[in-house]
Amino acid sequence: MSNEFEAVYEDGVLKPLVPVPLVEHQRVKVIVQHVPSIARRNYGMIGWEGDPKVVEMLALGQAYNTADSFD
């Protein structure tokens, strides 16, 4: 049996974002797969051909200095 769920790594521990159907002290096999941000997954939909990091920073509201990037 397998279950797939997302987790956050905090303070050296993987913390599931949803309740998981496990019994206390049950042994499991963990496969870690990075989940890209929603901006990175969808940036091609806007026709952007530049760096996906730029779209991600704009989508997440992070400061971006255009003077340094478009020389």
C-alpha positions in Angstrom: 0.0 0.0 0.0 1.2 3.5 -0.7 0.1 7.0 0.2 1.2 10.2 -1.4 1.2 13.5 0.5 3.1 16.8 0.8 5.2 17.6 3.8 7.3 20.5 5.0 10.8 20.1 6.3 11.2 22.1 9.5 13.7 21.9 12.4 15.1 18.6 11.0 11.8 16.9 10.7 9.4 16.2 7.8 6.0 17.4 8.8 3.0 16.2 6.8 0.5 18.9 5.6 -2.4 16.4 6.1 -3.2 13.6 8.5 -1.5 10.4 7.4 -3.0 6.9 8.0 -0.1 5.4 9.9 0.1 3.5 13.2 2.5 4.8 15.9 6.0 3.4 15.3 5.1 2.0 11.9 8.1 1.7 9.6 7.7 3.4 6.2 9.9 4.0 3.1 10.2 7.7 2.3 11.0 9.0 -1.2 11.7 12.7 -1.3 10.6 14.6 -4.4 10.9 18.4 -4.6 7.6 20.2 -5.4 8.2 23.3 -7.5 6.3 26.4 -6.7 3.0 27.2 -8.5 4.8 30.1 -10.3 7.5 27.7 -11.6 4.9 25.1 -12.7 2.8 27.6 -14.6 5.1 30.3 -15.9 5.0 29.0 -19.5 1.3 29.8 -19.7 2.0 33.5 -19.9 4.4 33.2 -22.8 7.4 34.3 -20.7 10.6 33.1 -22.4 13.0 34.5 -19.7 14.2 33.2 -16.4 11.4 31.4 -14.5 13.0 32.8 -11.2 11.8 36.3 -12.3 8.2 35.2 -12.6 8.4 33.3 -9.3 9.7 36.4 -7.5 7.0 38.6 -9.0 4.3 36.1 -8.3 5.4 35.8 -4.7 5.7 39.5 -4.3 9.4 39.5 -3.7 11.4 42.7 -4.5 13.1 42.5 -7.8 15.6 45.1 -9.1 15.1 45.4 -12.8 18.0 47.8 -13.3 20.5 45.0 -12.5 18.8 42.3 -14.6 18.2 43.8 -18.0 21.5 45.4 -19.0 
